[in-house]
Amino acid sequence: MKVLITGITGFIGTHLAEELLRTNKYELLGTYRDAKKATPLEKQGIEMRKADLLKPDSLKDITKGVDVVVHLAGLMRFHDSFDTLYDNNVKASQSIAEDAMLHGIEHFIYSSSTEALGPVINIPGDETSPYHPTYDYGKTKQIAELMLKEKQTTGLPLTILRPTGVYGPGDVYVTLSTVRAVANKQLRFLPGKGDTYIHFTYVDDISQGIQKTIEKPKQSIGETFILASDAYITYKEMFTIIANLLAVSPPSRSIPMSLAKAYLFMVQWNNNRKGIDDFVMHTSLIDTMRTNRAYSNAKAKKILGFSPQYDYTKGMKKTIEWYKEKNLL
């Protein structure tokens, strides 16, 4: 079976490729934009196809000769402009899906995000929860989902996967920002009580969920699945776990949300002047901490046999060790 992984050189893509290669079941292909990142994968026997999400001509025939497409490529940024996110996450997905239909692929697996749902009122949210994205990133994921579902009605063999926040070795955006903020004692005080929920899943568990989807096309085509760890945690628990693993003091006491937002506004303003996009040290963190992002993995467990192996402490320990190995902390 020939499996094309778009965005194979990215965070999830590299882990998924490693997992699929280990099985010796698949002939892997991948898309790349940076030749330096493609070379190590080529040396492992993966056919690499150059593609740029912002150049539609480069996506022509990208799925030719392929059985399964795992579409991971996209722009996962929370503070970029809507137009930039739309071009990367919606327009490019449309082009790749249309190419896949042209070439008669057997299974199109789209990696969306629980950010397409956004915060939920009823905990935990599931696949039937209404769309309520708050970030533009999540809004483009919602639009892409709806666009692909429309194509499903005309023959696209679609499965939509919605991972929660993904962390692990290789994540140098959300998780690294969070860990650095704790390590550098930038979060000495907890905004509010920190008692709302956040949900993260270790990258190897996400790779497992994608592999299960590839293995079970009859069960998965036409379906949407949330890929999530077994437990969601509060923000206070998250910051405390990270602090304990770093052997630093966790946030000692809470401060009003309004005061925390004013502080982050100043930090954000200074970062913007320097061209720095720091995910955690941003006013949007306060808005996010007022809501709950907690989701159920029951459907993926029942239908796909999804079985997450990492709780947050176990996964974060491995992640922090990797950051230290790479001198990122």
Protein Blocks (a to p, Z undefined) as FASTA:
>chain_A
ZZddehklmmklmmmmmmmmmnopaccddddfblklmmmmmmnopacddddfklmklmgo
klgoiabdcdfbccddfkbcfklmmmmmmmmmmmmmmmmmmnopabdcddddfklnopaf
bdcddfkbccddfbfklmmmmmmmmmmmmmmmnopacddddddddedehiaklmmmmmmm
mmnopambcghjllaccddddfklmmmmmmmmmmmmmlmgopacddddfbdcdfklmmmm
mmmmnopacdfbdcdfklmmmmmmmmmmmmmmnopacfklpcklmmmmmpccdddfklmm
mmnopacfbdfklmmmmmmmmmmmnopZZ
